[in-house]
Amino acid sequence: MTKQHLSGEMQMIPVEQIDVLNPRDRNSRVFDEIVANIKTIGLKRPITVTPRPGSSGTDRYLLVCGEGRLKAYKSLGETTIPAMVVQVSDEEAFIMSLAENIARRQCRPLELLAGIQQLQNQGYDKKAIAKKTGLGIDYVKGILKLLENGEERLLVAVESGRIPLNAALHIAGAGSDDKAMQAALQEAYESGELRGKQLLQARRVIEKRQSLGRSIARGTPRKTTDVTSSSLVRNYKKEVDRQKMMVKKAEFAQQRLLFVVEALRQLLADENFTTLLRAEGLDALPKYLADRVWAGGLAV
């Protein structure tokens, strides 16, 4: 794209003559804020359009950037909108729109990442996509692999920063095999890719991926195959195993508490030990322990 392409002139364009190249759903709260800001202080930044011949001989314009602003103007009843008119091809317009969304990170993750796949479908290789979008080539390769496998849940987790890309690729490579999945998590943990909060986030994503599927429903009915008898049995067994583990942990904690109480009873029966505690100012126990060490919770 040359500098000549990018240079343009400001014009007032009728909103009804503007066509949207790549329409997106907008968050209602964010959209209301845009409308309120424009109503209060006006349009701070013009939209960007490129001219196209209309079918009936009328002038038409293809929207490059500023769909939210255009919709806000329409909702306010405005008939024209300030626009920067540039001369670019459809392909260049799409890339400009995608680059702006990536830079501002205001579109939904799946829409953003689907744009990367659209560039690939248009014939761009991974290196060219990375150059045009400003993303790293390794990131582009990983995202395209997840897109090819339909791993929408993992894609959203990666783009939102909950889990790193390499860990998501390990999880995707494990498929639906539980043992392979645990091995992938272990490998990611040992390599330092998943630690602390990210490890917990990865487990939650995996649980949803196994129970609800790899894709995320967006206003369409979920396929009946998403929930089967085998998946219900598998989830039931997991819940039973989780409950059993909780019982074991509770029993272990109780045993440790009983051991501590008995050990304290024996130590406090030694007069030399209790004298030493008094000398150090440690002649009191927390009420929880005191009630169990002595009947009535007597102090040392």
C-alpha positions, -999 to 999 in steps of 0.1 A, spaced: 0 0 0 16 33 -11 15 67 6 -7 79 -23 -33 52 -14 -33 64 23 -37 101 15 -72 112 11 -96 141 15 -123 149 41 -158 148 28 -194 147 42 -207 114 30 -244 104 31 -247 75 56 -271 56 33 -244 55 6 -219 36 27 -216 -2 26 -199 -22 54 -172 -45 42 -168 -67 73 -198 -61 97 -194 -70 133 -218 -74 163 -212 -47 189 -213 -48 227 -245 -29 236 -229 -11 265 -198 0 245 -221 11 216 -243 32 240 -211 49 252 -201 57 216 -236 72 209 -236 92 241 -201 106 234 -210 116 199 -242 132 210 -224 152 237 -191 163 221 -195 152 184 -174 130 163 -137 132 174 -123 111 146 -138 107 111 -145 73 96 -125 60 66 -142 50 33 -132 42 -2 -154 50 -33 -171 23 -54 -194 26 -84 -230 19 -76 -252 -4 -96 -276 24 -106 -249 50 -114 -250 66 -79 -218 70 -58 -212 43 -32 -186 40 -5 -170 10 11 -164 14 49 -128 8 58 -127 19 95 -153 32 119 -184 9 119 -193 18 155 -192 55 147 -213 50 115 -239 30 134 -240 56 161 -246 84 136 -274 64 121 -290 58 155 -289 96 161 -308 103 129 -278 119 111 -279 118 73 -243 126 66 -210 118 84 -175 132 82 -153 107 63 -117 104 51 -120 92 15 -91 70 3 -84 51 -29 -77 15 -20 -88 -19 -33 -112 -42 -15 -83 -63 -3 -64 -33 10 -95 -20 27 -100 -54 45 -64 -54 57 -67 -18 69 -98 -27 88 -83 -58 103 -51 -39 113 -71 -13 131 -91 -38 151 -59 -57 160 -43 -24 172 -73 -13 192 -82 -48 204 -119 -37 206 -135 -65 186 -143 -99 201 -113 -124 201 -129 -149 177 -138 -122 152 -103 -108 153 -87 -143 149 -111 -152 121 -98 -122 102 -64 -138 103 -79 -169 87 -96 -148 61 -62 -134 51 -49 -169 47 -80 -178 26 -72 -149 3 -38 -165 -5 -14 -148 20 12 -170 36 19 -169 74 49 -146 69 29 -121 49 0 -122 74 24 -115 103 39 -85 84 5 -70 75 -10 -74 109 20 -66 130 18 -100 148 46 -124 154 50 -152 128 50 -179 155 18 -165 170 2 -165 135 12 -201 129 -2 -212 163 -35 -193 159 -40 -207 124 -34 -242 137 -60 -238 164 -85 -222 139 -80 -252 116 -89 -276 144 -119 -256 155 -105 -249 190 -126 -218 197 -124 -221 235 -86 -223 234 -84 -194 210 -105 -172 233 -83 -182 263 -51 -174 244 -63 -140 231 -76 -130 265 -42 -139 281 -56 -166 303 -32 -193 289 -2 -190 266 -3 -201 230 22 -230 233 2 -245 262 -30 -242 241 -13 -260 212 -2 -289 236 -38 -292 248 -52 -292 213 -27 -319 203 -39 -341 231 -73 -343 215 -99 -358 238 -77 -383 255 -76 -377 293 -42 -392 298 -27 -372 269 -44 -341 283 -28 -346 317 5 -353 301 2 -320 282 -5 -301 313 24 -317 332 47 -309 303 35 -273 302 39 -270 340 75 -285 340 85 -262 312 73 -232 331 46 -223 305 18 -229 330 22 -219 366 -2 -207 394 -33 -189 381 -26 -199 345 -26 -236 354 -60 -232 371 -73 -213 340 -61 -241 317 -79 -267 338 -111 -248 336 -108 -244 298 -102 -281 295 -132 -290 316 -155 -268 295 -139 -281 263 -145 -317 274 -181 -311 286 -193 -285 261 -171 -290 231 -144 -271 213 -166 -244 198 -185 -217 215 -222 -213 206 -230 -177 194 -268 -175 193 -273 -208 176 -287 -240 191 -261 -264 204 -258 -297 186 -274 -326 203 -242 -345 199 -225 -321 224 -242 -339 253 -243 -377 250 -248 -406 274 -210 -412 274 -202 -376 282 -228 -376 310 -213 -408 325 -178 -393 321 -188 -361 339 -206 -380 366 -174 -401 372 -153 -370 374 -176 -354 399 -176 -386 420 -138 -387 419 -137 -351 429 -160 -357 459 -139 -387 469 -108 -366 468 -124 -340 490 -134 -366 515 -98 -380 516 -84 -346 521 -108 -339 549 -99 -372 566 -62 -365 562 -67 -330 578 -86 -345 607 -59 -371 613 -32 -344 614 -53 -324 638 -58 -354 661 -20 -360 660 -13 -323 669 -38 -324 698 -23 -357 712 12 -344 709 3 -312 727 -13 -331 755 19 -352 761 41 -321 759 20 -301 783 20 -330 808 57 -323 812 62 -297 840 96 -287 827 81 -279 793 52 -259 807 77 -239 829 97 -231 798 66 -219 780 56 -196 809 91 -182 809 89 -174 772 54 -159 775 39 -188 754 16 -201 781 -16 -198 761 -31 -217 732 -57 -208 705 -91 -215 718 -98 -240 690 -68 -261 702 -73 -254 739 -108 -268 738 -95 -301 725 -63 -304 746 -81 -298 779 -118 -303 787 -132 -269 794 -103 -251 776 -80 -245 806 -48 -226 799 -13 -238 807 
